[in-house]
Amino acid sequence: MQTADDSAFNASDNDQAVFVSKSQRKRDMLALQELGKKLIEISGALLEKCQLDQQLLDAIGEFKRLPNKHEARRRQLQYIGKLMRSIDTEQIETVLEQDQQKANVNKRKFKQLEQLRDSLIAGSDESLQALILEHPDIDIQYLRQLIRLAKKELKQDKAQGAGKKLFQYLRDLKEIG
């Protein structure tokens, strides 16, 4: 990324001047501000993985401390974007992308578990047999009891306590297996 001292012309690797328009510089600046927004929203452990310099970490901490009066947070976000112009953002983008991929995998696993629970409650013998084959040490009696209770609650329009227990049991089973 460019620094504030760069002019509209940059030298490339083969020493030819490349014109960078004002609009492009503004798009780059806004992209850095968006990356700064993402940094503000992530956890402290993820911030540590990004290996940020102390000045940028202090600016992020200051942003979180500020009230949103008189556009103080917006100005602080612009300052964070300005600080980010002088650092290499590749490490940050990589860490954020890996975190997003991990979140997507977890969402997919969650949906699969919900579908399995719903098919077991609906009475799918194929799902039950596949689960038993996949996990031979499963407590079949307890599993069938949870399924029966969940079916009963569903018919009576009660709270889904047994359905939640069944989901938790399946989640624990899949994490172990």
N, CA, C and O atoms as a DFTB+ gen file, in Angstrom:
708 C
 N C O
     1  1       0.829      -1.170       0.000
     2  2       0.000       0.000       0.000
     3  2       0.882       1.245       0.000
     4  3       2.066       1.181       0.333
     5  1       0.306       2.344      -0.367
     6  2       1.047       3.588      -0.463
     7  2       1.085       4.289       0.873
     8  3       0.218       4.098       1.726
     9  1       2.105       5.101       1.037
    10  2       2.161       5.949       2.215
    11  2       1.706       7.338       1.827
    12  3       1.509       7.626       0.647
    13  1       1.539       8.199       2.813
    14  2       1.049       9.549       2.554
    15  2       2.053      10.357       1.732
    16  3       1.672      11.315       1.061
    17  1       3.322       9.981       1.778
    18  2       4.359      10.724       1.064
    19  2       4.435      10.365      -0.411
    20  3       5.070      11.080      -1.187
    21  1       3.798       9.270      -0.810
    22  2       3.851       8.850      -2.212
    23  2       3.125       9.849      -3.075
    24  3       2.113      10.424      -2.675
    25  1       3.648      10.047      -4.253
    26  2       2.962      10.917      -5.212
    27  2       2.029      10.071      -6.057
    28  3       1.835       8.887      -5.778
    29  1       1.458      10.664      -7.075
    30  2       0.534       9.952      -7.946
    31  2       1.271       8.953      -8.832
    32  3       0.640       8.106      -9.464
    33  1       2.584       9.041      -8.885
    34  2       3.370       8.108      -9.691
    35  2       4.174       7.213      -8.776
    36  3       4.799       7.686      -7.827
    37  1       4.162       5.929      -9.055
    38  2       4.946       4.955      -8.305
    39  2       5.890       4.249      -9.253
    40  3       5.565       4.009     -10.416
    41  1       7.058       3.922      -8.743
    42  2       8.013       3.174      -9.556
    43  2       7.751       1.691      -9.350
    44  3       7.662       1.221      -8.215
    45  1       7.629       0.959     -10.444
    46  2       7.428      -0.476     -10.348
    47  2       8.788      -1.163     -10.361
    48  3       9.825      -0.501     -10.328
    49  1       8.777      -2.496     -10.410
    50  2      10.018      -3.259     -10.360
    51  2      10.934      -2.959     -11.535
    52  3      12.155      -3.005     -11.382
    53  1      10.388      -2.657     -12.690
    54  2      11.232      -2.408     -13.852
    55  2      11.460      -0.903     -14.066
    56  3      11.755      -0.481     -15.184
    57  1      11.328      -0.096     -13.009
    58  2      11.628       1.334     -12.993
    59  2      10.811       2.142     -13.993
    60  3      11.269       3.190     -14.447
    61  1       9.647       1.696     -14.340
    62  2       8.750       2.486     -15.162
    63  2       7.728       3.129     -14.239
    64  3       7.216       2.487     -13.322
    65  1       7.439       4.383     -14.483
    66  2       6.476       5.098     -13.647
    67  2       5.063       4.621     -13.982
    68  3       4.688       4.529     -15.151
    69  1       4.295       4.323     -12.953
    70  2       2.919       3.878     -13.107
    71  2       2.030       4.915     -12.439
    72  3       2.212       5.240     -11.266
    73  1       1.076       5.429     -13.188
    74  2       0.170       6.438     -12.658
    75  2      -0.901       5.772     -11.805
    76  3      -1.533       4.804     -12.228
    77  1      -1.097       6.298     -10.602
    78  2      -2.151       5.832      -9.715
    79  2      -3.096       7.002      -9.506
    80  3      -2.713       8.035      -8.955
    81  1      -4.329       6.833      -9.947
    82  2      -5.280       7.934      -9.888
    83  2      -5.688       8.235      -8.448
    84  3      -5.514       7.413      -7.547
    85  1      -6.225       9.415      -8.260
    86  2      -6.695       9.825      -6.952
    87  2      -7.843       8.908      -6.509
    88  3      -7.952       8.573      -5.330
    89  1      -8.676       8.513      -7.435
    90  2      -9.784       7.616      -7.123
    91  2      -9.280       6.267      -6.632
    92  3      -9.829       5.701      -5.686
    93  1      -8.233       5.750      -7.274
    94  2      -7.665       4.470      -6.862
    95  2      -7.046       4.582      -5.471
    96  3      -7.197       3.681      -4.645
    97  1      -6.350       5.688      -5.216
    98  2      -5.770       5.883      -3.885
    99  2      -6.864       5.932      -2.826
   100  3      -6.699       5.398      -1.729
   101  1      -7.986       6.577      -3.157
   102  2      -9.099       6.658      -2.209
   103  2      -9.718       5.275      -1.992
   104  3     -10.071       4.934      -0.863
   105  1      -9.855       4.473      -3.052
   106  2     -10.373       3.111      -2.898
   107  2      -9.442       2.278      -2.016
   108  3      -9.903       1.503      -1.178
   109  1      -8.139       2.442      -2.209
   110  2      -7.176       1.723      -1.380
   111  2      -7.303       2.145       0.089
   112  3      -7.254       1.308       0.990
   113  1      -7.467       3.457       0.316
   114  2      -7.604       3.979       1.668
   115  2      -8.878       3.423       2.318
   116  3      -8.856       3.018       3.481
   117  1      -9.977       3.405       1.575
   118  2     -11.233       2.890       2.111
   119  2     -11.150       1.385       2.385
   120  3     -11.747       0.891       3.342
   121  1     -10.410       0.663       1.544
   122  2     -10.218      -0.773       1.772
   123  2      -9.450      -1.001       3.076
   124  3      -9.752      -1.931       3.823
   125  1      -8.463      -0.152       3.344
   126  2      -7.720      -0.273       4.599
   127  2      -8.610       0.062       5.792
   128  3      -8.484      -0.554       6.850
   129  1      -9.503       1.028       5.630
   130  2     -10.430       1.356       6.713
   131  2     -11.386       0.190       6.980
   132  3     -11.706      -0.107       8.130
   133  1     -11.833      -0.460       5.916
   134  2     -12.704      -1.636       6.081
   135  2     -11.963      -2.757       6.809
   136  3     -12.532      -3.435       7.665
   137  1     -10.693      -2.943       6.463
   138  2      -9.887      -3.947       7.156
   139  2      -9.725      -3.543       8.613
   140  3      -9.733      -4.395       9.501
   141  1      -9.579      -2.245       8.861
   142  2      -9.507      -1.740      10.232
   143  2     -10.789      -2.024      11.001
   144  3     -10.736      -2.353      12.186
   145  1     -11.953      -1.901      10.339
   146  2     -13.237      -2.227      10.982
   147  2     -13.270      -3.683      11.404
   148  3     -13.748      -4.019      12.487
   149  1     -12.755      -4.544      10.535
   150  2     -12.727      -5.966      10.867
   151  2     -11.828      -6.221      12.073
   152  3     -12.147      -7.049      12.927
   153  1     -10.702      -5.505      12.143
   154  2      -9.786      -5.667      13.274
   155  2     -10.440      -5.239      14.577
   156  3     -10.185      -5.828      15.628
   157  1     -11.271      -4.230      14.512
   158  2     -11.936      -3.723      15.710
   159  2     -12.927      -4.744      16.248
   160  3     -13.131      -4.833      17.459
   161  1     -13.541      -5.510      15.362
   162  2     -14.606      -6.437      15.748
   163  2     -14.103      -7.798      16.216
   164  3     -14.869      -8.552      16.816
   165  1     -12.842      -8.135      15.961
   166  2     -12.368      -9.479      16.293
   167  2     -11.884      -9.555      17.736
   168  3     -11.689      -8.534      18.397
   169  1     -11.696     -10.775      18.209
   170  2     -11.273     -11.008      19.592
   171  2      -9.791     -10.691      19.781
   172  3      -9.033     -10.546      18.822
   173  1      -9.413     -10.590      21.040
   174  2      -8.022     -10.293      21.372
   175  2      -7.064     -11.388      20.932
   176  3      -5.949     -11.104      20.493
   177  1      -7.494     -12.636      21.049
   178  2      -6.635     -13.756      20.646
   179  2      -6.358     -13.714      19.151
   180  3      -5.247     -14.007      18.710
   181  1      -7.373     -13.350      18.372
   182  2      -7.199     -13.257      16.925
   183  2      -6.325     -12.053      16.565
   184  3      -5.561     -12.099      15.600
   185  1      -6.443     -10.980      17.346
   186  2      -5.574      -9.812      17.123
   187  2      -4.106     -10.182      17.331
   188  3      -3.228      -9.718      16.603
   189  1      -3.852     -11.025      18.336
   190  2      -2.474     -11.452      18.593
   191  2      -1.913     -12.242      17.416
   192  3      -0.735     -12.116      17.084
   193  1      -2.759     -13.059      16.783
   194  2      -2.313     -13.836      15.629
   195  2      -1.940     -12.931      14.454
   196  3      -1.117     -13.301      13.618
   197  1      -2.548     -11.747      14.395
   198  2      -2.276     -10.816      13.293
   199  2      -0.906     -10.164      13.413
   200  3      -0.410      -9.601      12.437
   201  1      -0.287     -10.224      14.580
   202  2       1.044      -9.666      14.832
   203  2       1.109      -8.184      14.450
   204  3       1.915      -7.786      13.608
   205  1       0.258      -7.381      15.073
   206  2       0.195      -5.955      14.797
   207  2       1.224      -5.214      15.645
   208  3       1.613      -5.679      16.716
   209  1       1.661      -4.046      15.147
   210  2       2.585      -3.245      15.948
   211  2       1.812      -2.566      17.076
   212  3       0.588      -2.453      17.025
   213  1       2.543      -2.118      18.090
   214  2       1.926      -1.606      19.299
   215  2       1.101      -0.352      19.045
   216  3       0.061      -0.165      19.676
   217  1       1.538       0.497      18.150
   218  2       0.812       1.730      17.868
   219  2      -0.585       1.428      17.303
   220  3      -1.563       2.080      17.671
   221  1      -0.668       0.449      16.422
   222  2      -1.955       0.064      15.856
   223  2      -2.834      -0.606      16.913
   224  3      -4.039      -0.361      16.959
   225  1      -2.242      -1.445      17.760
   226  2      -3.006      -2.067      18.841
   227  2      -3.562      -1.019      19.796
   228  3      -4.698      -1.131      20.256
   229  1      -2.760       0.001      20.094
   230  2      -3.217       1.085      20.961
   231  2      -4.374       1.845      20.320
   232  3      -5.331       2.216      21.000
   233  1      -4.284       2.076      19.016
   234  2      -5.346       2.798      18.311
   235  2      -6.645       1.991      18.312
   236  3      -7.729       2.562      18.434
   237  1      -6.542       0.666      18.178
   238  2      -7.725      -0.198      18.221
   239  2      -8.330      -0.182      19.623
   240  3      -9.550      -0.124      19.782
   241  1      -7.477      -0.233      20.624
   242  2      -7.953      -0.153      22.008
   243  2      -8.631       1.173      22.291
   244  3      -9.650       1.219      22.980
   245  1      -8.074       2.244      21.767
   246  2      -8.669       3.574      21.942
   247  2     -10.039       3.645      21.268
   248  3     -10.966       4.246      21.812
   249  1     -10.171       3.038      20.094
   250  2     -11.455       3.024      19.403
   251  2     -12.525       2.359      20.271
   252  3     -13.642       2.863      20.382
   253  1     -12.181       1.242      20.876
   254  2     -13.147       0.513      21.696
   255  2     -13.531       1.304      22.941
   256  3     -14.632       1.140      23.467
   257  1     -12.638       2.151      23.407
   258  2     -12.877       2.936      24.603
   259  2     -13.752       4.159      24.321
   260  3     -14.481       4.619      25.200
   261  1     -13.680       4.677      23.110
   262  2     -14.365       5.924      22.773
   263  2     -15.884       5.769      22.722
   264  3     -16.403       4.754      22.257
   265  1     -16.589       6.798      23.211
   266  2     -18.036       6.805      22.980
   267  2     -18.290       7.255      21.548
   268  3     -17.412       7.846      20.919
   269  1     -19.466       6.987      21.034
   270  2     -19.753       7.363      19.655
   271  2     -20.402       8.751      19.612
   272  3     -21.473       8.934      19.034
   273  1     -19.734       9.714      20.231
   274  2     -20.235      11.085      20.243
   275  2     -19.355      11.939      19.345
   276  3     -18.136      11.773      19.294
   277  1     -19.994      12.840      18.652
   278  2     -19.289      13.807      17.805
   279  2     -18.341      13.124      16.827
   280  3     -17.282      13.657      16.497
   281  1     -18.728      11.958      16.376
   282  2     -17.999      11.188      15.366
   283  2     -16.573      10.824      15.781
   284  3     -15.684      10.709      14.937
   285  1     -16.367      10.649      17.060
   286  2     -15.029      10.304      17.555
   287  2     -14.580       8.947      17.013
   288  3     -13.419       8.778      16.640
   289  1     -15.495       7.987      16.971
   290  2     -15.127       6.656      16.477
   291  2     -14.793       6.688      14.989
   292  3     -13.880       5.994      14.540
   293  1     -15.529       7.490      14.225
   294  2     -15.244       7.582      12.781
   295  2     -13.845       8.153      12.555
   296  3     -13.093       7.653      11.719
   297  1     -13.506       9.191      13.295
   298  2     -12.167       9.783      13.154
   299  2     -11.085       8.798      13.582
   300  3     -10.034       8.707      12.947
   301  1     -11.347       8.057      14.668
   302  2     -10.372       7.067      15.130
   303  2     -10.206       5.957      14.094
   304  3      -9.102       5.453      13.887
   305  1     -11.301       5.582      13.449
   306  2     -11.225       4.571      12.396
   307  2     -10.399       5.072      11.220
   308  3      -9.644       4.303      10.624
   309  1     -10.532       6.335      10.882
   310  2      -9.691       6.913       9.827
   311  2      -8.224       6.881      10.228
   312  3      -7.349       6.628       9.400
   313  1      -7.965       7.140      11.505
   314  2      -6.589       7.096      12.000
   315  2      -6.036       5.675      11.910
   316  3      -4.879       5.478      11.540
   317  1      -6.855       4.696      12.246
   318  2      -6.428       3.287      12.133
   319  2      -6.096       2.969      10.679
   320  3      -5.096       2.310      10.397
   321  1      -6.942       3.442       9.751
   322  2      -6.665       3.246       8.329
   323  2      -5.365       3.893       7.912
   324  3      -4.622       3.334       7.105
   325  1      -5.079       5.078       8.459
   326  2      -3.826       5.776       8.145
   327  2      -2.622       4.979       8.658
   328  3      -1.608       4.868       7.968
   329  1      -2.736       4.427       9.869
   330  2      -1.645       3.615      10.409
   331  2      -1.419       2.361       9.572
   332  3      -0.290       1.893       9.427
   333  1      -2.486       1.833       9.034
   334  2      -2.375       0.595       8.265
   335  2      -1.725       0.812       6.905
   336  3      -1.289      -0.152       6.276
   337  1      -1.649       2.054       6.438
   338  2      -0.991       2.320       5.151
   339  2       0.491       1.963       5.191
   340  3       1.086       1.624       4.167
   341  1       1.082       2.044       6.384
   342  2       2.520       1.826       6.488
   343  2       2.887       0.387       6.850
   344  3       4.068       0.084       7.021
   345  1       1.898      -0.507       6.971
   346  2       2.218      -1.896       7.311
   347  2       1.784      -2.830       6.188
   348  3       0.964      -2.473       5.342
   349  1       2.348      -4.021       6.200
   350  2       1.960      -5.040       5.237
   351  2       0.711      -5.743       5.774
   352  3       0.726      -6.313       6.864
   353  1      -0.351      -5.693       5.002
   354  2      -1.639      -6.226       5.470
   355  2      -1.854      -7.684       5.086
   356  3      -2.907      -8.247       5.386
   357  1      -0.896      -8.297       4.441
   358  2      -1.061      -9.678       3.973
   359  2      -1.277     -10.645       5.130
   360  3      -2.145     -11.514       5.053
   361  1      -0.494     -10.506       6.210
   362  2      -0.629     -11.377       7.388
   363  2      -2.019     -11.220       8.011
   364  3      -2.650     -12.206       8.390
   365  1      -2.487      -9.979       8.112
   366  2      -3.799      -9.708       8.701
   367  2      -4.894     -10.358       7.863
   368  3      -5.782     -11.020       8.400
   369  1      -4.829     -10.170       6.562
   370  2      -5.848     -10.724       5.675
   371  2      -5.850     -12.247       5.720
   372  3      -6.912     -12.867       5.664
   373  1      -4.685     -12.847       5.818
   374  2      -4.578     -14.306       5.898
   375  2      -5.234     -14.828       7.171
   376  3      -5.995     -15.795       7.130
   377  1      -4.939     -14.189       8.300
   378  2      -5.504     -14.621       9.580
   379  2      -7.026     -14.477       9.569
   380  3      -7.740     -15.371      10.023
   381  1      -7.520     -13.351       9.048
   382  2      -8.964     -13.129       9.003
   383  2      -9.655     -14.127       8.071
   384  3     -10.756     -14.595       8.362
   385  1      -9.011     -14.447       6.962
   386  2      -9.580     -15.417       6.016
   387  2      -9.634     -16.810       6.634
   388  3     -10.624     -17.522       6.467
   389  1      -8.582     -17.206       7.345
   390  2      -8.574     -18.509       8.006
   391  2      -9.660     -18.589       9.069
   392  3     -10.317     -19.619       9.221
   393  1      -9.844     -17.497       9.801
   394  2     -10.892     -17.466      10.823
   395  2     -12.273     -17.580      10.189
   396  3     -13.144     -18.271      10.719
   397  1     -12.477     -16.912       9.065
   398  2     -13.765     -16.979       8.376
   399  2     -14.028     -18.386       7.846
   400  3     -15.154     -18.878       7.918
   401  1     -12.989     -19.034       7.315
   402  2     -13.140     -20.405       6.821
   403  2     -13.499     -21.351       7.963
   404  3     -14.337     -22.239       7.799
   405  1     -12.868     -21.162       9.114
   406  2     -13.163     -21.987      10.286
   407  2     -14.608     -21.780      10.724
   408  3     -15.295     -22.739      11.076
   409  1     -15.068     -20.539      10.706
   410  2     -16.452     -20.240      11.072
   411  2     -17.426     -20.888      10.091
   412  3     -18.471     -21.394      10.499
   413  1     -17.091     -20.875       8.807
   414  2     -17.958     -21.499       7.794
   415  2     -18.043     -23.010       7.991
   416  3     -19.112     -23.601       7.837
   417  1     -16.918     -23.629       8.330
   418  2     -16.904     -25.073       8.581
   419  2     -17.770     -25.395       9.794
   420  3     -18.529     -26.363       9.779
   421  1     -17.656     -24.580      10.844
   422  2     -18.458     -24.811      12.045
   423  2     -19.949     -24.646      11.761
   424  3     -20.766     -25.404      12.285
   425  1     -20.310     -23.664      10.937
   426  2     -21.715     -23.475      10.573
   427  2     -22.238     -24.680       9.805
   428  3     -23.359     -25.134      10.033
   429  1     -21.415     -25.195       8.891
   430  2     -21.824     -26.348       8.093
   431  2     -22.026     -27.576       8.994
   432  3     -22.996     -28.314       8.825
   433  1     -21.108     -27.796       9.955
   434  2     -21.237     -28.923      10.877
   435  2     -22.491     -28.769      11.735
   436  3     -23.194     -29.744      12.000
   437  1     -22.764     -27.547      12.163
   438  2     -23.946     -27.277      12.973
   439  2     -25.215     -27.617      12.202
   440  3     -26.124     -28.248      12.742
   441  1     -25.276     -27.199      10.933
   442  2     -26.450     -27.497      10.110
   443  2     -26.609     -29.001       9.897
   444  3     -27.724     -29.521       9.917
   445  1     -25.492     -29.694       9.693
   446  2     -25.561     -31.145       9.498
   447  2     -26.091     -31.838      10.753
   448  3     -26.885     -32.774      10.666
   449  1     -25.644     -31.367      11.924
   450  2     -26.138     -31.945      13.169
   451  2     -27.631     -31.670      13.355
   452  3     -28.374     -32.538      13.813
   453  1     -28.067     -30.458      12.998
   454  2     -29.492     -30.135      13.082
   455  2     -30.314     -31.048      12.168
   456  3     -31.381     -31.528      12.552
   457  1     -29.805     -31.282      10.956
   458  2     -30.509     -32.144      10.014
   459  2     -30.567     -33.582      10.525
   460  3     -31.588     -34.255      10.385
   461  1     -29.467     -34.051      11.118
   462  2     -29.440     -35.397      11.671
   463  2     -30.441     -35.512      12.817
   464  3     -31.197     -36.481      12.887
   465  1     -30.447     -34.530      13.711
   466  2     -31.399     -34.536      14.821
   467  2     -32.839     -34.555      14.302
   468  3     -33.670     -35.328      14.779
   469  1     -33.122     -33.697      13.323
   470  2     -34.476     -33.624      12.776
   471  2     -34.886     -34.931      12.103
   472  3     -36.038     -35.353      12.212
   473  1     -33.951     -35.571      11.412
   474  2     -34.290     -36.842      10.756
   475  2     -34.494     -37.947      11.791
   476  3     -35.334     -38.827      11.598
   477  1     -33.736     -37.910      12.882
   478  2     -33.930     -38.908      13.941
   479  2     -35.285     -38.713      14.616
   480  3     -35.977     -39.686      14.915
   481  1     -35.661     -37.469      14.853
   482  2     -36.957     -37.190      15.470
   483  2     -38.096     -37.579      14.521
   484  3     -39.152     -38.038      14.957
   485  1     -37.866     -37.388      13.225
   486  2     -38.883     -37.744      12.232
   487  2     -39.038     -39.258      12.087
   488  3     -39.988     -39.720      11.455
   489  1     -38.124     -40.030      12.661
   490  2     -38.251     -41.477      12.645
   491  2     -37.462     -42.164      11.550
   492  3     -37.811     -43.274      11.148
   493  1     -36.410     -41.535      11.059
   494  2     -35.608     -42.115       9.986
   495  2     -34.724     -43.239      10.529
   496  3     -33.782     -42.999      11.284
   497  1     -35.049     -44.467      10.127
   498  2     -34.236     -45.606      10.547
   499  2     -32.869     -45.599       9.874
   500  3     -31.887     -46.067      10.449
   501  1     -32.806     -45.062       8.640
   502  2     -31.516     -45.013       7.935
   503  2     -30.521     -44.132       8.695
   504  3     -29.351     -44.485       8.837
   505  1     -30.997     -42.989       9.180
   506  2     -30.123     -42.084       9.929
   507  2     -29.658     -42.727      11.223
   508  3     -28.494     -42.604      11.606
   509  1     -30.563     -43.406      11.887
   510  2     -30.222     -44.068      13.145
   511  2     -29.206     -45.180      12.910
   512  3     -28.229     -45.294      13.650
   513  1     -29.428     -45.998      11.890
   514  2     -28.502     -47.091      11.595
   515  2     -27.129     -46.557      11.176
   516  3     -26.097     -47.097      11.575
   517  1     -27.129     -45.504      10.375
   518  2     -25.850     -44.911       9.955
   519  2     -25.088     -44.362      11.156
   520  3     -23.867     -44.495      11.230
   521  1     -25.799     -43.749      12.093
   522  2     -25.170     -43.214      13.301
   523  2     -24.599     -44.338      14.159
   524  3     -23.504     -44.212      14.706
   525  1     -25.345     -45.439      14.274
   526  2     -24.874     -46.581      15.060
   527  2     -23.650     -47.215      14.409
   528  3     -22.715     -47.613      15.103
   529  1     -23.650     -47.312      13.077
   530  2     -22.480     -47.873      12.385
   531  2     -21.267     -46.960      12.500
   532  3     -20.136     -47.431      12.621
   533  1     -21.506     -45.670      12.463
   534  2     -20.401     -44.708      12.544
   535  2     -19.794     -44.672      13.944
   536  3     -18.591     -44.470      14.105
   537  1     -20.646     -44.870      14.958
   538  2     -20.190     -44.835      16.357
   539  2     -20.676     -46.098      17.070
   540  3     -21.729     -46.083      17.708
   541  1     -19.909     -47.197      16.966
   542  2     -20.371     -48.466      17.533
   543  2     -20.477     -48.459      19.067
   544  3     -21.196     -49.281      19.634
   545  1     -19.781     -47.554      19.733
   546  2     -19.827     -47.517      21.196
   547  2     -20.909     -46.576      21.730
   548  3     -20.885     -46.198      22.901
   549  1     -21.849     -46.204      20.875
   550  2     -22.914     -45.281      21.241
   551  2     -23.877     -45.929      22.238
   552  3     -24.115     -47.135      22.182
   553  1     -24.416     -45.140      23.133
   554  2     -25.421     -45.613      24.083
   555  2     -26.777     -45.585      23.372
   556  3     -27.475     -44.572      23.391
   557  1     -27.135     -46.687      22.757
   558  2     -28.327     -46.767      21.913
   559  2     -29.596     -46.548      22.729
   560  3     -30.529     -45.888      22.273
   561  1     -29.625     -47.104      23.936
   562  2     -30.813     -46.956      24.766
   563  2     -31.059     -45.485      25.109
   564  3     -32.188     -45.002      25.022
   565  1     -30.003     -44.785      25.495
   566  2     -30.137     -43.364      25.829
   567  2     -30.527     -42.551      24.601
   568  3     -31.348     -41.638      24.691
   569  1     -29.942     -42.880      23.458
   570  2     -30.267     -42.183      22.217
   571  2     -31.739     -42.367      21.859
   572  3     -32.422     -41.401      21.517
   573  1     -32.228     -43.598      21.935
   574  2     -33.641     -43.857      21.621
   575  2     -34.568     -43.147      22.621
   576  3     -35.647     -42.679      22.257
   577  1     -34.137     -43.077      23.862
   578  2     -34.931     -42.380      24.878
   579  2     -35.036     -40.890      24.537
   580  3     -36.114     -40.303      24.627
   581  1     -33.918     -40.289      24.149
   582  2     -33.936     -38.872      23.764
   583  2     -34.822     -38.638      22.540
   584  3     -35.546     -37.645      22.472
   585  1     -34.762     -39.540      21.595
   586  2     -35.589     -39.415      20.389
   587  2     -37.065     -39.504      20.753
   588  3     -37.877     -38.713      20.273
   589  1     -37.414     -40.481      21.612
   590  2     -38.812     -40.626      22.038
   591  2     -39.312     -39.377      22.755
   592  3     -40.415     -38.902      22.483
   593  1     -38.506     -38.847      23.670
   594  2     -38.900     -37.643      24.405
   595  2     -39.062     -36.445      23.469
   596  3     -39.985     -35.646      23.622
   597  1     -38.161     -36.332      22.507
   598  2     -38.247     -35.224      21.556
   599  2     -39.503     -35.330      20.700
   600  3     -40.159     -34.326      20.424
   601  1     -39.836     -36.552      20.280
   602  2     -41.065     -36.767      19.500
   603  2     -42.295     -36.394      20.335
   604  3     -43.220     -35.742      19.850
   605  1     -42.280     -36.819      21.588
   606  2     -43.409     -36.549      22.486
   607  2     -43.581     -35.039      22.684
   608  3     -44.699     -34.527      22.636
   609  1     -42.484     -34.340      22.905
   610  2     -42.549     -32.885      23.087
   611  2     -43.035     -32.198      21.820
   612  3     -43.777     -31.218      21.881
   613  1     -42.620     -32.709      20.688
   614  2     -43.030     -32.121      19.414
   615  2     -44.535     -32.277      19.201
   616  3     -45.200     -31.351      18.737
   617  1     -45.061     -33.441      19.538
   618  2     -46.499     -33.671      19.389
   619  2     -47.319     -32.805      20.341
   620  3     -48.420     -32.370      20.005
   621  1     -46.775     -32.561      21.525
   622  2     -47.514     -31.795      22.534
   623  2     -47.215     -30.296      22.452
   624  3     -47.707     -29.529      23.280
   625  1     -46.438     -29.876      21.493
   626  2     -46.038     -28.472      21.329
   627  2     -45.415     -27.894      22.599
   628  3     -45.666     -26.743      22.959
   629  1     -44.613     -28.696      23.261
   630  2     -43.899     -28.240      24.454
   631  2     -42.554     -27.648      24.040
   632  3     -42.170     -27.670      22.870
   633  1     -41.865     -27.127      25.028
   634  2     -40.513     -26.630      24.787
   635  2     -39.623     -27.786      24.336
   636  3     -39.849     -28.935      24.715
   637  1     -38.634     -27.482      23.544
   638  2     -37.790     -28.517      22.934
   639  2     -36.599     -28.893      23.820
   640  3     -35.464     -28.905      23.343
   641  1     -36.832     -29.195      25.086
   642  2     -35.749     -29.581      25.994
   643  2     -35.074     -30.871      25.562
   644  3     -33.846     -30.964      25.558
   645  1     -35.866     -31.856      25.202
   646  2     -35.293     -33.136      24.779
   647  2     -34.606     -32.992      23.425
   648  3     -33.588     -33.639      23.178
   649  1     -35.149     -32.153      22.548
   650  2     -34.513     -31.908      21.257
   651  2     -33.142     -31.272      21.431
   652  3     -32.197     -31.593      20.711
   653  1     -33.049     -30.365      22.396
   654  2     -31.756     -29.730      22.689
   655  2     -30.778     -30.749      23.273
   656  3     -29.599     -30.767      22.918
   657  1     -31.282     -31.600      24.175
   658  2     -30.416     -32.628      24.755
   659  2     -29.922     -33.586      23.675
   660  3     -28.761     -33.994      23.673
   661  1     -30.820     -33.937      22.758
   662  2     -30.445     -34.817      21.650
   663  2     -29.375     -34.162      20.793
   664  3     -28.402     -34.807      20.404
   665  1     -29.554     -32.880      20.498
   666  2     -28.558     -32.146      19.702
   667  2     -27.213     -32.127      20.421
   668  3     -26.178     -32.367      19.799
   669  1     -27.216     -31.843      21.726
   670  2     -25.970     -31.802      22.490
   671  2     -25.291     -33.176      22.514
   672  3     -24.069     -33.279      22.412
   673  1     -26.099     -34.219      22.650
   674  2     -25.548     -35.571      22.653
   675  2     -24.890     -35.879      21.305
   676  3     -23.793     -36.437      21.256
   677  1     -25.561     -35.515      20.227
   678  2     -25.001     -35.742      18.887
   679  2     -23.732     -34.919      18.674
   680  3     -22.759     -35.404      18.096
   681  1     -23.748     -33.672      19.146
   682  2     -22.570     -32.810      19.002
   683  2     -21.380     -33.402      19.756
   684  3     -20.270     -33.454      19.225
   685  1     -21.610     -33.848      20.994
   686  2     -20.532     -34.462      21.769
   687  2     -20.044     -35.740      21.115
   688  3     -18.849     -36.033      21.121
   689  1     -20.961     -36.491      20.559
   690  2     -20.623     -37.755      19.896
   691  2     -19.762     -37.495      18.668
   692  3     -18.784     -38.205      18.437
   693  1     -20.115     -36.485      17.878
   694  2     -19.359     -36.182      16.659
   695  2     -17.994     -35.597      16.973
   696  3     -17.046     -35.821      16.219
   697  1     -17.866     -34.855      18.066
   698  2     -16.568     -34.295      18.428
   699  2     -15.618     -35.385      18.902
   700  3     -14.418     -35.331      18.632
   701  1     -16.150     -36.363      19.604
   702  2     -15.321     -37.464      20.107
   703  2     -14.924     -38.375      18.956
   704  3     -13.767     -38.779      18.844
   705  1     -15.888     -38.695      18.104
   706  2     -15.682     -39.657      17.024
   707  2     -14.926     -39.158      15.870
   708  3     -14.703     -39.897      14.912
